[in-house]
């Protein structure tokens, strides 16, 4: 048995479903979410960010405003 590095749960190595092979070492996880969390923390996996229609619109609007007016505060103050 080994311990999951994320949650500390005991994992049976034989027949483990969630493993990660890194630098000649096998790391065992209790679940897919722990495996993904470890991969994100170690830099192996980029964080997943979903952007909806409104968020994409607001980001595009902010970029346009920054190009036209700069990123500083208004000049009237």
Residue pairs with C-beta under 8 A, 6 or more apart in sequence:
1 10
1 11
1 12
1 13
2 10
2 11
2 13
2 28
3 9
3 10
3 11
4 10
4 11
4 28
4 29
4 30
4 34
5 27
5 29
5 34
5 38
6 29
6 34
6 37
6 38
7 30
7 34
9 30
9 34
11 28
11 29
11 30
13 26
13 28
16 28
16 29
18 28
18 29
18 30
18 31
18 32
18 34
18 35
19 26
19 27
19 28
19 29
19 35
20 26
20 27
20 29
20 35
20 38
20 39
20 44
21 27
22 42
22 44
27 38
29 35
29 38
36 45
39 45
40 46
40 47
51 59
